[in-house]
């Protein structure tokens, strides 16, 4: 009887470790560029006619996703076993209204976000 309990324990532990390595996910923060690009991609792929993001989804004081006016919800996730994406950021605040770089043609401004 004890051998069967020990075998069951090891099988359960093995299943948990497999789940942890393969399936368990955590939230990955979005940069402003990623947020704008993801929203623009959502609008293009689904034919969404929304003029703005309904609200930003925040976890631990970091933006991890958004909710569109059409009801679509996007959360940026990564596997727990993956390294977190490190983004070099300067000490100044970067706005959506930046007129140079990748944000220029993405069409997302602060006016396009209703609630944070």
PAVEX-412683 format. One record per residue: residue number from 1; x, y, z of N, C-alpha, C in turn; residue in one letter. Coordinates in steps of 0.001 Angstrom, whole numbers, plus 500000, padded with zeros to 6 digits. Each point is the difference from the previous one (the first is absolute). Example, Ala and Ser with C-alpha at 12.3 -4.5 7.8 and 13.67 -1.06 7.14 Angstrom:
REM PAVEX-412683
<nuza seq="1" n_X="513190" n_Y="494310" n_Z="507800" ca_X="499110" ca_Y="501190" ca_Z="500000" c_X="500900" c_Y="501200" c_Z="500000" type="A"/>
<nuza seq="2" n_X="499650" n_Y="501050" n_Z="499280" ca_X="500820" ca_Y="501190" ca_Z="500060" c_X="499230" c_Y="501090" c_Z="500730" type="S"/>
REM end
This chain:
REM PAVEX-412683
<nuza seq="1" n_X="500817" n_Y="498811" n_Z="500000" ca_X="499183" ca_Y="501189" ca_Z="500000" c_X="500870" c_Y="501266" c_Z="500000" type="X"/>
<nuza seq="2" n_X="501060" n_Y="500002" n_Z="500779" ca_X="500893" ca_Y="501155" ca_Z="500077" c_X="500678" c_Y="500250" c_Z="498657" type="X"/>
<nuza seq="3" n_X="500368" n_Y="498924" n_Z="499308" ca_X="500651" ca_Y="500157" ca_Z="498692" c_X="499061" c_Y="500673" c_Z="498998" type="X"/>
<nuza seq="4" n_X="498733" n_Y="499667" n_Z="500055" ca_X="499023" ca_Y="500618" ca_Z="499099" c_X="499816" c_Y="501482" c_Z="500313" type="X"/>
<nuza seq="5" n_X="500006" n_Y="500368" n_Z="501267" ca_X="499902" ca_Y="501406" ca_Z="500383" c_X="501224" c_Y="500795" c_Z="499538" type="X"/>
<nuza seq="6" n_X="501180" n_Y="499423" n_Z="500173" ca_X="501231" ca_Y="500671" ca_Z="499571" c_X="500009" c_Y="500156" c_Z="498478" type="X"/>
<nuza seq="7" n_X="499568" n_Y="498955" n_Z="499277" ca_X="499933" ca_Y="500068" ca_Z="498544" c_X="499002" c_Y="501082" c_Z="499565" type="X"/>
<nuza seq="8" n_X="498858" n_Y="500070" n_Z="500651" ca_X="499007" ca_Y="501035" ca_Z="499698" c_X="500536" c_Y="501396" c_Z="500268" type="X"/>
<nuza seq="9" n_X="500731" n_Y="500156" n_Z="501102" ca_X="500610" ca_Y="501290" ca_Z="500324" c_X="500985" c_Y="500420" c_Z="498915" type="X"/>
<nuza seq="10" n_X="500876" n_Y="499091" n_Z="499566" ca_X="500993" ca_Y="500320" ca_Z="498975" c_X="499336" c_Y="500310" c_Z="498660" type="X"/>
<nuza seq="11" n_X="498942" n_Y="499288" n_Z="499680" ca_X="499275" ca_Y="500291" ca_Z="498760" c_X="499355" c_Y="501384" c_Z="500058" type="X"/>
<nuza seq="12" n_X="499409" n_Y="500336" n_Z="501129" ca_X="499397" ca_Y="501315" ca_Z="500159" c_X="501065" c_Y="501097" c_Z="499929" type="X"/>
<nuza seq="13" n_X="501127" n_Y="499782" n_Z="500638" ca_X="501095" ca_Y="500971" ca_Z="499950" c_X="500515" c_Y="500159" c_Z="498575" type="X"/>
<nuza seq="14" n_X="500155" n_Y="498907" n_Z="499283" ca_X="500444" ca_Y="500051" ca_Z="498606" c_X="499013" c_Y="500746" c_Z="499120" type="X"/>
<nuza seq="15" n_X="498709" n_Y="499764" n_Z="500203" ca_X="498975" ca_Y="500697" ca_Z="499222" c_X="500034" c_Y="501503" c_Z="500303" type="X"/>
<nuza seq="16" n_X="500186" n_Y="500360" n_Z="501263" ca_X="500068" ca_Y="501415" ca_Z="500370" c_X="501225" c_Y="500664" c_Z="499373" type="X"/>
<nuza seq="17" n_X="501143" n_Y="499361" n_Z="500041" ca_X="501220" ca_Y="500570" ca_Z="499418" c_X="499823" c_Y="500155" c_Z="498490" type="X"/>
<nuza seq="18" n_X="499400" n_Y="499006" n_Z="499351" ca_X="499741" ca_Y="500095" ca_Z="498563" c_X="499097" c_Y="501190" c_Z="499696" type="X"/>
<nuza seq="19" n_X="498932" n_Y="500176" n_Z="500764" ca_X="499094" ca_Y="501124" ca_Z="499806" c_X="500729" c_Y="501319" c_Z="500212" type="X"/>
<nuza seq="20" n_X="500807" n_Y="500093" n_Z="501034" ca_X="500722" ca_Y="501222" ca_Z="500329" c_X="500947" c_Y="500394" c_Z="498871" type="X"/>
<nuza seq="21" n_X="500708" n_Y="499045" n_Z="499440" ca_X="500986" ca_Y="500287" ca_Z="498966" c_X="499339" c_Y="500293" c_Z="498651" type="X"/>
<nuza seq="22" n_X="498899" n_Y="499307" n_Z="499685" ca_X="499420" ca_Y="500084" ca_Z="498666" c_X="498809" c_Y="500957" c_Z="499902" type="X"/>
<nuza seq="23" n_X="499189" n_Y="500090" n_Z="501034" ca_X="498744" ca_Y="500728" ca_Z="499887" c_X="499865" c_Y="501254" c_Z="500853" type="X"/>
<nuza seq="24" n_X="500631" n_Y="500094" n_Z="501133" ca_X="499794" ca_Y="501120" ca_Z="500923" c_X="500488" c_Y="501302" c_Z="499369" type="X"/>
<nuza seq="25" n_X="499154" n_Y="501047" n_Z="500071" ca_X="500323" ca_Y="501272" ca_Z="499372" c_X="499923" c_Y="501137" c_Z="501007" type="X"/>
<nuza seq="26" n_X="500712" n_Y="501059" n_Z="499665" ca_X="500047" ca_Y="501204" ca_Z="500809" c_X="499779" c_Y="501192" c_Z="499063" type="X"/>
<nuza seq="27" n_X="499656" n_Y="501140" n_Z="500540" ca_X="499769" ca_Y="501183" ca_Z="499182" c_X="501309" c_Y="500656" c_Z="499602" type="X"/>
<nuza seq="28" n_X="500066" n_Y="500475" n_Z="498765" ca_X="501162" ca_Y="500704" ca_Z="499469" c_X="499604" c_Y="501452" c_Z="499750" type="X"/>
<nuza seq="29" n_X="500696" n_Y="500974" n_Z="500570" ca_X="499649" ca_Y="501412" ca_Z="499780" c_X="500116" c_Y="500387" c_Z="498523" type="X"/>
<nuza seq="30" n_X="499129" n_Y="500889" n_Z="499564" ca_X="500005" ca_Y="500524" ca_Z="498633" c_X="500667" c_Y="501365" c_Z="499966" type="X"/>
<nuza seq="31" n_X="500807" n_Y="500224" n_Z="498997" ca_X="500528" ca_Y="501346" ca_Z="499787" c_X="498946" c_Y="500796" c_Z="499244" type="X"/>
<nuza seq="32" n_X="500192" n_Y="501291" n_Z="499893" ca_X="499058" ca_Y="500839" ca_Z="499270" c_X="499925" c_Y="499597" c_Z="498527" type="X"/>
<nuza seq="33" n_X="501157" n_Y="499683" n_Z="499415" ca_X="500023" ca_Y="499563" ca_Z="498606" c_X="499244" c_Y="498690" c_Z="499828" type="X"/>
<nuza seq="34" n_X="500221" n_Y="499033" n_Z="500918" ca_X="499307" ca_Y="498712" ca_Z="499923" c_X="498500" c_Y="500170" c_Z="500137" type="X"/>
<nuza seq="35" n_X="499585" n_Y="500872" n_Z="500903" ca_X="498581" ca_Y="500252" ca_Z="500209" c_X="499351" c_Y="500576" c_Z="498748" type="X"/>
<nuza seq="36" n_X="500631" n_Y="500998" n_Z="499417" ca_X="499448" ca_Y="500628" ca_Z="498803" c_X="499957" c_Y="499020" c_Z="498839" type="X"/>
<nuza seq="37" n_X="501057" n_Y="499242" n_Z="499820" ca_X="500061" ca_Y="499044" ca_Z="498901" c_X="498970" c_Y="498887" c_Z="500180" type="X"/>
<nuza seq="38" n_X="499842" n_Y="499501" n_Z="501217" ca_X="499042" ca_Y="498932" ca_Z="500265" c_X="498571" c_Y="500479" c_Z="499772" type="X"/>
<nuza seq="39" n_X="499677" n_Y="501202" n_Z="500437" ca_X="498660" ca_Y="500534" ca_Z="499790" c_X="499724" c_Y="500212" c_Z="498510" type="X"/>
<nuza seq="40" n_X="500985" n_Y="500545" n_Z="499288" ca_X="499846" ca_Y="500213" ca_Z="498561" c_X="499840" c_Y="498662" c_Z="499276" type="X"/>
<nuza seq="41" n_X="500752" n_Y="498990" n_Z="500405" ca_X="499896" ca_Y="498661" ca_Z="499409" c_X="498634" c_Y="499388" c_Z="500274" type="X"/>
<nuza seq="42" n_X="499484" n_Y="500176" n_Z="501210" ca_X="498660" ca_Y="499507" ca_Z="500339" c_X="498958" c_Y="500641" c_Z="499095" type="X"/>
<nuza seq="43" n_X="500085" n_Y="501314" n_Z="499821" ca_X="499034" ca_Y="500705" ca_Z="499163" c_X="500056" c_Y="499512" c_Z="498559" type="X"/>
<nuza seq="44" n_X="501201" n_Y="499751" n_Z="499500" ca_X="500160" ca_Y="499569" ca_Z="498614" c_X="499512" c_Y="498560" c_Z="499795" type="X"/>
<nuza seq="45" n_X="500366" n_Y="499097" n_Z="500904" ca_X="499665" ca_Y="498587" ca_Z="499830" c_X="498517" c_Y="499709" c_Z="500218" type="X"/>
<nuza seq="46" n_X="499365" n_Y="500701" n_Z="500919" ca_X="498603" ca_Y="499702" ca_Z="500315" c_X="499022" c_Y="500956" c_Z="499329" type="X"/>
<nuza seq="47" n_X="500498" n_Y="501043" n_Z="499375" ca_X="499113" ca_Y="500990" ca_Z="499392" c_X="499282" c_Y="500843" c_Z="501035" type="X"/>
<nuza seq="48" n_X="500610" n_Y="500155" n_Z="501163" ca_X="499413" ca_Y="500765" ca_Z="501104" c_X="499872" c_Y="501469" c_Z="499601" type="X"/>
<nuza seq="49" n_X="498854" n_Y="500582" n_Z="500294" ca_X="499742" ca_Y="501400" ca_Z="499656" c_X="500134" c_Y="500929" c_Z="501202" type="X"/>
<nuza seq="50" n_X="500506" n_Y="499509" n_Z="501119" ca_X="500152" ca_Y="500824" ca_Z="501203" c_X="500995" c_Y="501123" c_Z="499749" type="X"/>
<nuza seq="51" n_X="499715" n_Y="501140" n_Z="500574" ca_X="500888" ca_Y="501138" ca_Z="499820" c_X="501016" c_Y="500123" c_Z="501123" type="X"/>
<nuza seq="52" n_X="499817" n_Y="499217" n_Z="501072" ca_X="500945" ca_Y="500109" ca_Z="501107" c_X="500033" c_Y="498721" c_Z="500839" type="X"/>
<nuza seq="53" n_X="501027" n_Y="499898" n_Z="500803" ca_X="500130" ca_Y="498915" ca_Z="500969" c_X="499108" c_Y="500343" c_Z="501182" type="X"/>
<nuza seq="54" n_X="499179" n_Y="499062" n_Z="500440" ca_X="499076" ca_Y="500279" ca_Z="501107" c_X="500765" c_Y="500223" c_Z="501297" type="X"/>
<nuza seq="55" n_X="500893" n_Y="499077" n_Z="500359" ca_X="500855" ca_Y="500215" ca_Z="501167" c_X="501243" c_Y="499133" c_Z="499917" type="X"/>
<nuza seq="56" n_X="501023" n_Y="500407" n_Z="500742" ca_X="501244" ca_Y="499245" ca_Z="500079" c_X="499923" c_Y="499047" c_Z="501176" type="X"/>
<nuza seq="57" n_X="500516" n_Y="498792" n_Z="499823" ca_X="500030" ca_Y="499019" ca_Z="501074" c_X="501358" c_Y="500074" c_Z="500677" type="X"/>
<nuza seq="58" n_X="499998" n_Y="500245" n_Z="501300" ca_X="501227" ca_Y="500247" ca_Z="500748" c_X="500155" c_Y="498941" c_Z="501092" type="X"/>
<nuza seq="59" n_X="501184" n_Y="499435" n_Z="500107" ca_X="500358" ca_Y="499074" ca_Z="501068" c_X="501336" c_Y="500458" c_Z="500581" type="X"/>
<nuza seq="60" n_X="500070" n_Y="500148" n_Z="501302" ca_X="501233" ca_Y="500425" ca_Z="500682" c_X="500554" c_Y="501304" c_Z="499411" type="X"/>
<nuza seq="61" n_X="499126" n_Y="500964" n_Z="499755" ca_X="500370" ca_Y="501319" ca_Z="499487" c_X="500653" c_Y="499966" c_Z="498625" type="X"/>
<nuza seq="62" n_X="499726" n_Y="498948" n_Z="499209" ca_X="500510" ca_Y="499909" ca_Z="498638" c_X="498846" c_Y="499642" c_Z="499074" type="X"/>
<nuza seq="63" n_X="499990" n_Y="500597" n_Z="498828" ca_X="498960" ca_Y="499709" ca_Z="499019" c_X="500304" c_Y="498639" c_Z="499375" type="X"/>
<nuza seq="64" n_X="499039" n_Y="499067" n_Z="500099" ca_X="500191" ca_Y="498653" ca_Z="499451" c_X="498986" c_Y="499678" c_Z="498908" type="X"/>
<nuza seq="65" n_X="499092" n_Y="500914" n_Z="499721" ca_X="499015" ca_Y="499747" ca_Z="498965" c_X="499023" c_Y="501140" c_Z="499866" type="X"/>
<nuza seq="66" n_X="498961" n_Y="499752" n_Z="499181" ca_X="498978" ca_Y="501015" ca_Z="499790" c_X="498658" c_Y="499330" c_Z="499740" type="X"/>
<nuza seq="67" n_X="498949" n_Y="500777" n_Z="500167" ca_X="498643" ca_Y="499575" ca_Z="499656" c_X="499467" c_Y="500990" c_Z="498976" type="X"/>
<nuza seq="68" n_X="499602" n_Y="499484" n_Z="498849" ca_X="499494" ca_Y="500834" ca_Z="498919" c_X="498512" c_Y="500276" c_Z="500224" type="X"/>
<nuza seq="69" n_X="499477" n_Y="501028" n_Z="499356" ca_X="498582" ca_Y="500312" ca_Z="500112" c_X="499120" c_Y="498896" c_Z="499429" type="X"/>
<nuza seq="70" n_X="500536" n_Y="499208" n_Z="499070" ca_X="499224" ca_Y="498915" ca_Z="499399" c_X="499890" c_Y="498796" c_Z="500931" type="X"/>
<nuza seq="71" n_X="500705" n_Y="500011" n_Z="501114" ca_X="499945" ca_Y="498908" ca_Z="500963" c_X="501225" c_Y="499097" c_Z="499988" type="X"/>
<nuza seq="72" n_X="500872" n_Y="500169" n_Z="499019" ca_X="501220" ca_Y="499182" ca_Z="499924" c_X="500930" c_Y="500364" c_Z="501154" type="X"/>
<nuza seq="73" n_X="500562" n_Y="498972" n_Z="500635" ca_X="500943" ca_Y="500220" ca_Z="501098" c_X="501308" c_Y="499323" c_Z="499654" type="X"/>
<nuza seq="74" n_X="501097" n_Y="500736" n_Z="500081" ca_X="501322" ca_Y="499466" ca_Z="499704" c_X="500854" c_Y="500086" c_Z="501251" type="X"/>
<nuza seq="75" n_X="500607" n_Y="498874" n_Z="500369" ca_X="500951" ca_Y="499947" ca_Z="501106" c_X="501303" c_Y="499413" c_Z="499474" type="X"/>
<nuza seq="76" n_X="501096" n_Y="500700" n_Z="500216" ca_X="501314" ca_Y="499525" ca_Z="499581" c_X="500517" c_Y="499023" c_Z="501052" type="X"/>
<nuza seq="77" n_X="500196" n_Y="498744" n_Z="499613" ca_X="500487" ca_Y="498985" ca_Z="500936" c_X="501243" c_Y="499320" c_Z="499448" type="X"/>
<nuza seq="78" n_X="500762" n_Y="499423" n_Z="500895" ca_X="501167" ca_Y="499201" ca_Z="499630" c_X="500076" c_Y="498819" c_Z="500938" type="X"/>
<nuza seq="79" n_X="500696" n_Y="498955" n_Z="499576" ca_X="500190" ca_Y="498854" ca_Z="500876" c_X="500851" c_Y="500403" c_Z="501202" type="X"/>
<nuza seq="80" n_X="499707" n_Y="499424" n_Z="501143" ca_X="500758" ca_Y="500329" ca_Z="501212" c_X="501475" c_Y="499664" c_Z="499827" type="X"/>
<nuza seq="81" n_X="500284" n_Y="498949" n_Z="499255" ca_X="501387" ca_Y="499561" ca_Z="499839" c_X="500783" c_Y="500855" c_Z="499013" type="X"/>
<nuza seq="82" n_X="499333" n_Y="500882" n_Z="499260" ca_X="500700" ca_Y="500882" ca_Z="499072" c_X="500537" c_Y="501219" c_Z="500735" type="X"/>
<nuza seq="83" n_X="501055" n_Y="500556" n_Z="499454" ca_X="500524" ca_Y="501236" ca_Z="500569" c_X="499075" c_Y="501147" c_Z="499646" type="X"/>
<nuza seq="84" n_X="499904" n_Y="500948" n_Z="500889" ca_X="499185" ca_Y="501182" ca_Z="499740" c_X="500674" c_Y="500845" c_Z="498939" type="X"/>
<nuza seq="85" n_X="499190" n_Y="500579" n_Z="499114" ca_X="500512" ca_Y="500873" ca_Z="498957" c_X="500452" c_Y="501297" c_Z="500640" type="X"/>
<nuza seq="86" n_X="501261" n_Y="500337" n_Z="499824" ca_X="500560" ca_Y="501212" ca_Z="500587" c_X="500011" c_Y="501075" c_Z="498926" type="X"/>
<nuza seq="87" n_X="499395" n_Y="501132" n_Z="500316" ca_X="499933" ca_Y="501100" ca_Z="499059" c_X="500804" c_Y="501156" c_Z="500564" type="X"/>
<nuza seq="88" n_X="500942" n_Y="500494" n_Z="499211" ca_X="500791" ca_Y="501154" ca_Z="500424" c_X="499114" c_Y="501228" c_Z="499947" type="X"/>
<nuza seq="89" n_X="499874" n_Y="500683" n_Z="501121" ca_X="499167" ca_Y="501197" ca_Z="500056" c_X="500819" c_Y="501140" c_Z="500579" type="X"/>
<nuza seq="90" n_X="499775" n_Y="501159" n_Z="499460" ca_X="500685" ca_Y="501167" ca_Z="500534" c_X="499254" c_Y="500491" c_Z="501230" type="X"/>
<nuza seq="91" n_X="500558" n_Y="500964" n_Z="500661" ca_X="499402" ca_Y="500521" ca_Z="501213" c_X="498832" c_Y="500945" c_Z="499752" type="X"/>
<nuza seq="92" n_X="499676" n_Y="500299" n_Z="498748" ca_X="498923" ca_Y="500934" ca_Z="499730" c_X="498755" c_Y="499254" c_Z="499525" type="X"/>
<nuza seq="93" n_X="498871" n_Y="500620" n_Z="500165" ca_X="498731" ca_Y="499432" ca_Z="499586" c_X="499847" c_Y="500126" c_Z="498491" type="X"/>
<nuza seq="94" n_X="499647" n_Y="498892" n_Z="499345" ca_X="499775" ca_Y="500006" ca_Z="498560" c_X="498503" c_Y="500011" c_Z="499771" type="X"/>
<nuza seq="95" n_X="499523" n_Y="500891" n_Z="499170" ca_X="498557" ca_Y="500112" ca_Z="499780" c_X="499598" c_Y="499336" c_Z="498701" type="X"/>
<nuza seq="96" n_X="498699" n_Y="499737" n_Z="499859" ca_X="499451" ca_Y="499447" ca_Z="498773" c_X="500033" c_Y="501032" c_Z="498882" type="X"/>
<nuza seq="97" n_X="500124" n_Y="501253" n_Z="500342" ca_X="499948" ca_Y="501051" ca_Z="499005" c_X="501383" c_Y="500330" c_Z="499442" type="X"/>
<nuza seq="98" n_X="500960" n_Y="499158" n_Z="500266" ca_X="501345" ca_Y="500166" ca_Z="499480" c_X="499941" c_Y="499996" c_Z="498472" type="X"/>
<nuza seq="99" n_X="500622" n_Y="500953" n_Z="499352" ca_X="499883" ca_Y="500104" ca_Z="498554" c_X="501180" c_Y="499382" c_Z="499268" type="X"/>
<nuza seq="100" n_X="500882" n_Y="499317" n_Z="500692" ca_X="501123" ca_Y="499365" ca_Z="499319" c_X="500071" c_Y="498536" c_Z="500405" type="X"/>
<nuza seq="101" n_X="500640" n_Y="499212" n_Z="499164" ca_X="500195" ca_Y="498594" ca_Z="500326" c_X="498817" c_Y="499133" c_Z="499623" type="X"/>
<nuza seq="102" n_X="499883" n_Y="498868" n_Z="500664" ca_X="499003" ca_Y="498992" ca_Z="499663" c_X="498575" c_Y="500437" c_Z="500300" type="X"/>
<nuza seq="103" n_X="499812" n_Y="500972" n_Z="500909" ca_X="498662" ca_Y="500407" ca_Z="500406" c_X="499335" c_Y="500920" c_Z="498980" type="X"/>
<nuza seq="104" n_X="500749" n_Y="500498" n_Z="499036" ca_X="499497" ca_Y="501043" ca_Z="499114" c_X="498742" c_Y="499577" c_Z="499236" type="X"/>
<nuza seq="105" n_X="499983" n_Y="498820" n_Z="499423" ca_X="498899" ca_Y="499598" ca_Z="499144" c_X="499046" c_Y="499006" c_Z="500654" type="X"/>
<nuza seq="106" n_X="500113" n_Y="499791" n_Z="501303" ca_X="499141" ca_Y="499017" ca_Z="500651" c_X="498629" c_Y="500559" c_Z="500348" type="X"/>
<nuza seq="107" n_X="499841" n_Y="501290" n_Z="500054" ca_X="498693" ca_Y="500611" ca_Z="500172" c_X="499402" c_Y="499855" c_Z="501385" type="X"/>
<nuza seq="108" n_X="500797" n_Y="499901" n_Z="501041" ca_X="499485" ca_Y="499883" ca_Z="501353" c_X="500462" c_Y="501209" c_Z="500798" type="X"/>
<nuza seq="109" n_X="499054" n_Y="500720" n_Z="500575" ca_X="500309" ca_Y="501172" ca_Z="500809" c_X="499377" c_Y="499824" c_Z="501369" type="X"/>
<nuza seq="110" n_X="500372" n_Y="500840" n_Z="500962" ca_X="499407" ca_Y="499926" ca_Z="501317" c_X="498480" c_Y="500138" c_Z="499929" type="X"/>
<nuza seq="111" n_X="499512" n_Y="500707" n_Z="499020" ca_X="498565" ca_Y="500167" ca_Z="499846" c_X="499313" c_Y="498678" c_Z="499655" type="X"/>
<nuza seq="112" n_X="500757" n_Y="499027" n_Z="499520" ca_X="499442" ca_Y="498712" ca_Z="499603" c_X="499883" c_Y="499030" c_Z="501174" type="X"/>
<nuza seq="113" n_X="500368" n_Y="500415" n_Z="501177" ca_X="499890" ca_Y="499143" ca_Z="501192" c_X="499032" c_Y="500658" c_Z="500962" type="X"/>
<nuza seq="114" n_X="498919" n_Y="499295" n_Z="500333" ca_X="498991" ca_Y="500574" ca_Z="500872" c_X="500395" c_Y="499922" c_Z="501469" type="X"/>
<nuza seq="115" n_X="500493" n_Y="498832" n_Z="500439" ca_X="500211" ca_Y="499810" ca_Z="501432" c_X="501244" c_Y="499144" c_Z="500231" type="X"/>
<nuza seq="116" n_X="500755" n_Y="500348" n_Z="501029" ca_X="501166" ca_Y="499210" ca_Z="500391" c_X="499693" c_Y="499365" c_Z="501332" type="X"/>
REM end
